[in-house]
C-alpha cells in the first residue's frame, strides 16, 4: 500500500509498486511460480537465535510487541532492511536475484511484482491462511503462489473541508472551470500514489475511444493541475490544509482517519472524494530465492496473516488488513468507505507505456 510523515505507505504509489516480496529456498520455479510448497510453521528448537532479514520499503512498520512475539516463538531476531520506495526495493531485489540481501520481501504490489517474477526473485510458497484472503484480492496478483497478499489500499482525492467547496462527483468534473488551479497530483514516474491514481484513470476512461485517459490528462493540464514529485510535497506543502493553495489533493482513503488518529480529533479536517472506481493496490510478501533462512521466512509470512499482525496494520501502515473481519480501532471508521475497485489488467510494459505517455502529455 508511500513515503509519508504519518501515512508512511506506497499505490500503489505509488502505488507503488507500489505499490507496494519475500522468498526463501524451496523447489525451483520460473516466473510463473508453477512449483508450490506448503509448509507448516513450527517453533524453532532451542539453540542459537536465527536472524531473519526482511527486505521492505521505507513505509513498512509494525508494533514492537507484535514483532517480539514472533521472535520469541521462533527463537529469531528480525532485521528490517529498508530499500527505498516500492519500485526501488523491487529493483534492488531484481539486481540481487538468486543471491538476495534478505530472506523475504514485503511491499511489492500488483503494479510492481511482475518484474520480480520475471527475474525469478521469489520462491513459491502457499502460506497458511492464504485461503482466507478474498478471491478478488488474490486475483489482483493472478493468484500467483510466488507471493502472498498482506494488505491493500486505495488512492482517491482528499478535499480540505475548510475550503467550503462542493466535492467533485466524477473524474470529468476535475476538468471543469470549478476546479481550475485547485488540484495537486503526484508524478506517477516518481510516486506510488501518483501511479495508482493514473491507473484508476486508465481503467475509467480506457485506452481507446472518443475520449481516453490521455485526453483526460491533457484537459487536466489545460485546467492548471499542479504536478508534485511525491505525496509528502503534495500533502504537506501544496495542499491548503498545510498552508498551500490547492484544496484538493491525490491522497489515500485512509488519510482522514490518520488525521483523526494523529491529531486526536473528533472528526477529520479532510473529506474522501471518490470520483469513480479506484485501483486497489495489493501489497504482497514472498520468500526470496536463495534465502539463508527460507523456513523462517515462510513462518513470518504465515505470521503476517495472523490475527496479531493483521489487527495492527491500520495503526502502523494505515492500509486495510487483507483478512475480512479483522478488528479495527474506532477511529478507523473514517477509513471504512465504500469503494468500487477498478477493473484493469496491465503488464509491466503497459505500465511503462502509461508513464511514458503521461510524461509526454504533462511535461511537453
C-alpha positions in Angstrom: 0.0 0.0 0.0 4.3 5.8 0.3 7.0 7.9 1.9 4.7 9.7 4.3 5.0 11.5 7.6 2.1 9.8 9.3 0.8 7.7 6.4 4.2 6.2 5.6 2.9 3.6 3.0 3.2 3.3 -1.5 -0.4 2.7 -4.5 0.4 1.9 -5.0 2.1 4.9 -5.1 2.6 4.8 -5.8 1.3 2.9 -5.9 4.0 1.9 -6.0 4.8 -0.6 -6.5 3.8 0.1 -5.2 2.5 -0.2 -4.8 3.7 -1.9 -2.9 8.1 -9.7 -1.8 9.8 -12.2 0.4 11.3 -15.5 -0.5 13.2 -18.4 0.9 14.7 -21.5 -0.6 12.4 -24.3 -1.8 11.6 -26.0 -5.1 13.0 -24.2 -8.1 10.4 -22.4 -10.2 10.2 -20.0 -13.1 8.5 -16.6 -13.1 5.0 -18.2 -13.2 5.6 -19.9 -9.9 4.3 -23.2 -11.1 6.1 -25.2 -8.3 4.4 -24.8 -5.0 5.4 -25.8 -1.5 3.2 -25.6 1.6 5.0 -25.5 4.9 3.6 -25.9 8.4 5.2 -23.3 10.6 6.6 -24.7 13.8 8.6 -23.0 16.6 12.4 -23.5 16.2 14.2 -25.8 18.6 16.1 -24.3 21.4 19.6 -23.1 20.3 21.3 -20.2 18.7 19.0 -17.4 17.7 18.4 -17.2 14.0 18.5 -13.9 12.1 15.6 -13.3 9.7 16.2 -10.4 7.3 13.2 -8.6 5.8 13.7 -6.5 2.7 10.9 -3.9 2.5 10.0 -0.4 1.5 10.5 2.7 3.7 6.8 2.7 4.7 6.9 -0.7 6.5 6.1 -0.5 10.2 4.9 -2.9 12.8 4.3 -2.7 16.6 7.4 -3.8 18.7 5.3 -6.1 20.8 4.0 -7.9 17.8 7.5 -8.4 16.3 8.7 -9.5 19.7 6.0 -12.2 19.9 7.2 -13.7 16.6 10.8 -13.5 17.7 10.1 -15.3 21.0 8.0 -18.0 19.3 10.7 -18.8 16.7 13.8 -18.0 18.6 14.6 -15.4 16.0 15.8 -11.9 15.6 14.1 -9.8 12.8 16.4 -7.4 10.9 14.5 -4.9 8.8 16.3 -3.8 5.7 14.5 -0.8 4.1 15.2 -0.3 0.4 13.5 3.0 -0.6 10.1 3.1 -2.2 8.4 0.0 -3.6 10.0 0.5 -7.1 13.4 1.0 -5.6 13.0 -2.1 -3.4 11.9 -4.3 -6.2 14.7 -3.1 -8.4 17.1 -3.9 -5.6 15.7 -7.4 -5.3 16.0 -8.0 -9.0 19.6 -6.9 -9.1 20.3 -9.5 -6.3 18.1 -12.3 -7.7 19.4 -15.6 -6.6 21.8 -14.0 -4.1 19.4 -11.9 -2.0 20.2 -9.4 0.7 17.4 -10.9 2.8 15.2 -13.8 3.3 11.8 -12.4 2.4 10.4 -9.3 0.8 7.3 -7.3 1.7 5.8 -4.3 -0.2 5.8 -5.2 -3.8 2.3 -4.8 -5.2 0.2 -5.6 -8.2 1.9 -2.8 -10.2 5.4 -4.0 -9.4 5.6 -7.7 -8.6 5.5 -9.0 -12.2 9.0 -7.6 -12.8 10.2 -9.5 -9.8 8.5 -12.7 -11.1 10.2 -12.3 -14.5 13.5 -12.1 -12.8 12.9 -15.3 -10.7 13.2 -13.3 -7.4 10.8 -15.4 -5.5 10.5 -19.0 -4.4 6.8 -20.2 -4.4 5.1 -20.7 -1.1 1.5 -21.3 -0.2 1.0 -19.6 3.1 -1.1 -20.9 5.9 -4.3 -18.9 5.9 -4.0 -17.9 2.3 -7.4 -19.4 1.5 -9.0 -16.9 3.9 -7.9 -14.0 1.7 -10.8 -13.0 -0.5 -10.6 -14.4 -4.0 -10.9 -10.9 -5.7 -7.8 -9.8 -3.7 -5.9 -12.9 -4.6 -6.9 -12.3 -8.2 -5.1 -8.9 -8.2 -1.9 -10.9 -8.4 -3.2 -13.5 -10.7 -3.5 -15.9 -7.8 0.3 -16.3 -8.0 1.8 -18.7 -5.4 5.1 -16.8 -5.6 3.7 -14.1 -3.3 1.0 -13.7 -0.6 -1.4 -10.7 -0.2 -1.0 -9.0 3.2 -2.8 -5.7 2.9 -4.4 -3.4 0.4 -5.3 0.3 -0.1 -6.9 2.9 -2.4 -5.8 6.3 -3.6 -8.5 8.8 -4.0 -8.9 12.6 -3.7 -8.9 14.4 -0.4 -10.7 17.7 0.0 -9.9 20.3 2.6 -13.2 20.7 4.4 -12.4 24.3 5.4 -12.4 25.3 1.7 -16.2 25.1 1.7 -16.1 23.7 -1.8 -18.6 21.1 -3.1 -16.6 18.0 -3.9 -16.3 16.8 -7.5 -18.6 13.9 -8.2 -16.7 12.4 -11.1 -13.3 12.4 -12.8 -14.8 14.5 -15.5 -15.6 17.3 -13.0 -11.9 17.8 -12.4 -11.6 19.3 -15.9 -14.3 21.9 -15.4 -13.7 25.6 -14.5 -14.8 25.0 -10.9 -11.6 23.1 -10.3 -9.2 25.2 -12.3 -6.0 25.6 -10.4 -7.3 23.7 -7.3 -5.9 20.2 -7.8 -2.5 18.8 -7.0 -1.5 15.3 -8.1 1.7 13.3 -7.9 4.0 12.3 -10.7 3.4 8.6 -11.5 7.1 8.2 -12.5 8.3 9.1 -9.0 5.3 8.5 -6.7 3.4 5.3 -5.8 0.0 7.2 -5.2 0.6 9.1 -8.4 0.9 5.8 -10.3 -2.2 4.4 -8.6 -4.2 7.4 -9.5 -3.0 7.2 -13.1 -4.1 3.5 -13.1 -7.6 4.5 -11.9 -7.9 7.0 -14.7 -6.7 4.5 -17.3 -9.3 2.0 -16.0 -12.1 4.6 -16.0 -11.5 6.3 -19.4 -9.9 3.4 -21.2 -7.2 3.3 -23.9 -9.4 3.7 -26.9 -12.5 5.6 -27.9 -13.5 9.2 -28.4 -12.2 10.3 -25.0 -9.4 8.3 -23.5 -7.3 8.7 -20.3 -4.8 10.7 -22.4 -7.5 13.2 -23.3 -8.4 13.5 -19.7 -4.9 14.3 -18.6 -4.5 16.8 -21.4 -7.6 18.5 -20.1 -6.3 18.5 -16.5 -3.1 20.1 -17.8 -5.1 22.8 -19.5 -7.1 23.2 -16.3 -3.9 24.2 -14.4 -3.4 21.0 -12.4 -0.2 21.1 -10.3 2.2 18.2 -10.5 4.3 17.3 -7.4 7.1 14.8 -7.3 5.7 12.9 -4.3 2.9 12.6 -1.7 4.8 14.4 1.0 5.2 17.6 -1.0 1.7 17.4 -2.4 0.0 16.9 1.0 2.3 18.8 3.3 3.3 21.7 1.1 0.8 22.3 -1.8 -2.4 21.2 0.0 -4.4 24.1 1.7 -4.6 22.0 4.9 -0.8 22.6 5.2 -0.9 26.2 4.1 -0.7 25.7 0.3 -3.1 26.9 -2.3 -4.6 23.6 -3.6 -7.7 22.4 -1.7 -7.9 19.1 -3.5 -5.0 16.5 -3.4 -4.5 13.0 -4.5 -4.1 11.0 -1.3 -5.4 7.9 0.4 -8.8 6.8 1.5 -7.2 6.3 4.9 -5.9 9.8 5.2 -8.9 11.3 7.0 -8.7 8.5 9.6 -5.0 9.2 10.0 -5.7 12.9 10.6 -8.1 11.9 13.4 -5.6 9.5 14.9 -2.6 11.7 14.9 -4.5 15.0 15.6 -6.6 13.4 18.4 -9.6 14.9 16.7 -13.3 14.0 16.8 -13.6 14.3 13.1 -11.2 14.7 10.2 -10.4 18.1 8.5 -10.4 16.3 5.2 -13.1 14.5 3.1 -12.6 11.5 1.0 -13.8 12.1 -2.6 -14.4 9.0 -4.7 -14.7 10.2 -8.4 -15.2 6.7 -9.8 -13.9 3.1 -9.4 -10.4 3.2 -7.9 -7.4 1.0 -8.5 -6.8 -1.3 -5.5 -3.1 -1.6 -4.5 -2.5 -5.1 -3.0 0.8 -5.4 -1.1 2.4 -8.8 -1.0 5.1 -10.8 0.8 7.3 -13.5 -0.7 10.2 -15.8 0.1 13.4 -14.7 -1.7 15.0 -17.4 -3.8 18.4 -18.3 -2.3 17.4 -17.1 1.2 19.6 -18.2 4.2 16.5 -18.8 6.3 13.7 -19.9 4.0 11.8 -21.9 6.6 11.8 -18.9 9.0 10.8 -16.6 6.1 7.8 -18.9 5.4 6.9 -18.7 9.1 6.9 -14.9 9.1 4.6 -14.8 6.0 2.2 -17.1 7.9 2.6 -14.7 10.9 1.7 -11.7 8.7 -1.7 -13.4 8.0 -2.3 -14.0 11.7 -4.7 -12.0 13.8 -1.9 -10.4 15.8 -0.3 -8.9 12.8 -3.4 -8.1 10.8 -5.1 -6.1 13.6 -2.1 -3.7 14.0 -1.9 -2.9 10.3 -4.2 0.1 10.4 -2.3 1.9 13.2 1.2 1.2 11.8 0.9 1.3 8.0 -2.6 2.9 7.6 -3.8 0.5 5.0 -6.5 -2.2 5.1 -5.9 -5.7 6.6 -6.3 -8.3 3.9 -8.4 -10.7 6.1 -12.1 -10.0 6.3 -13.5 -9.4 9.8 -10.2 -8.1 11.3 -10.9 -6.0 14.3 -10.0 -2.3 13.8 -9.9 0.7 16.1 -12.8 3.1 16.5 -11.0 5.9 14.6 -10.6 3.6 11.6 -14.3 4.1 10.9 -13.3 7.3 9.0 -11.5 4.9 6.5 -14.4 2.5 6.3 -15.9 3.7 3.0 -17.5 2.0 0.0 -15.1 1.8 -2.9 -15.7 0.0 -6.2 -12.3 -1.5 -7.3 -11.4 -0.6 -10.8 -11.2 -3.4 -13.3 -7.8 -3.3 -15.1 -5.2 -5.7 -16.3 -1.7 -4.5 -17.1 1.7 -5.9 -17.8 4.9 -4.1 -16.9 5.1 -3.0 -20.5 1.7 -1.4 -20.2 2.6 0.4 -17.0 5.8 1.7 -18.6 3.9 2.9 -21.6 1.3 4.8 -19.4 4.0 6.6 -17.5 5.9 7.5 -20.7 2.7 8.8 -22.4 1.7 10.7 -19.3 5.1 12.3 -19.1 4.8 13.4 -22.7 1.4 14.9 -22.2 2.1 16.7 -18.9 5.7 17.8 -19.4 5.7 19.0 -23.0 
